[in-house]
Amino acid sequence: MSVTQPHSKRTLLSAWNQAKSRLDAMSTKEQTQTLIQAGILTPKGNLRKPYKVLGKSSSVGAVSRKKG
């Protein structure tokens, strides 16, 4: 069995930037649907329990409020 190595800060930052670019290109409805499918938001659009702490301390997980 192989052991998964932790990702470098650069790799994580690159992944975040890619994900953010994709989300920024979507409408608000598409963003919300994506985050629901990923298990980050509930069907009502609220943060799920594991992500609530992030929502209180920063804008991480917040869907941008652009029209669309």
FENJOCOR-V533586 format. One record per residue. RES is the residue in one letter. PHI is phi in degrees with one decimal (none if undefined). PSI is psi in radians with two decimals (* if undefined). D_LAST is the distance of its C-alpha to the last C-alpha in Angstrom with 1 decimal. Layout:
((RES;PHI;PSI;D_LAST) (RES;PHI;PSI;D_LAST))
//
This chain:
((M;none;2.30;46.5) (S;-90.9;2.65;44.6) (V;-98.9;2.27;43.2) (T;-76.1;2.23;39.6) (Q;-80.8;2.54;39.7) (P;-65.0;2.58;37.3) (H;-76.7;2.55;34.6) (S;-73.0;2.80;35.1) (K;-59.5;-0.67;33.0) (R;-64.0;-0.74;32.1) (T;-64.8;-0.77;31.0) (L;-64.8;-0.73;28.8) (L;-64.4;-0.70;27.2) (S;-63.0;-0.76;26.6) (A;-63.4;-0.75;24.9) (W;-62.6;-0.78;22.7) (N;-62.8;-0.68;21.7) (Q;-63.9;-0.82;20.9) (A;-63.5;-0.74;18.8) (K;-64.3;-0.71;16.9) (S;-60.9;-0.73;16.4) (R;-65.7;-0.76;14.9) (L;-64.1;-0.72;12.6) (D;-62.8;-0.47;11.5) (A;-82.5;-0.13;10.8) (M;-96.0;2.77;8.3) (S;-72.4;2.90;4.7) (T;-59.8;-0.70;5.6) (K;-63.3;-0.75;6.8) (E;-65.8;-0.70;8.7) (Q;-60.6;-0.85;10.0) (T;-60.5;-0.79;11.3) (Q;-61.7;-0.71;12.8) (T;-62.7;-0.78;14.4) (L;-69.9;-0.53;15.9) (I;-67.5;-0.82;17.1) (Q;-62.8;-0.54;18.8) (A;-79.4;-0.15;20.3) (G;83.3;0.28;21.8) (I;-89.9;-0.65;20.5) (L;-112.3;2.67;18.6) (T;-79.3;2.92;19.9) (P;-58.0;-0.41;18.3) (K;-83.5;-0.09;17.7) (G;94.0;0.16;15.8) (N;-90.2;2.66;18.9) (L;-66.3;2.41;20.6) (R;-72.1;2.80;23.5) (K;-47.3;-0.85;27.0) (P;-63.8;-0.33;27.7) (Y;-103.2;-0.11;24.6) (K;-60.6;-0.65;25.0) (V;-62.4;-0.73;27.5) (L;-63.5;-0.70;25.0) (G;-65.1;-0.51;22.4) (K;-80.3;-0.53;25.2) (S;-99.0;-0.23;26.6) (S;-161.4;-3.07;23.7) (S;-90.5;0.08;20.0) (V;-62.9;2.29;20.5) (G;89.3;-0.17;18.3) (A;-79.7;2.33;15.8) (V;-83.1;2.35;12.2) (S;-62.0;2.66;10.7) (R;-101.1;0.67;9.1) (K;-79.8;2.69;6.5) (K;-77.4;2.57;3.8) (G;154.7;*;0.0))
//
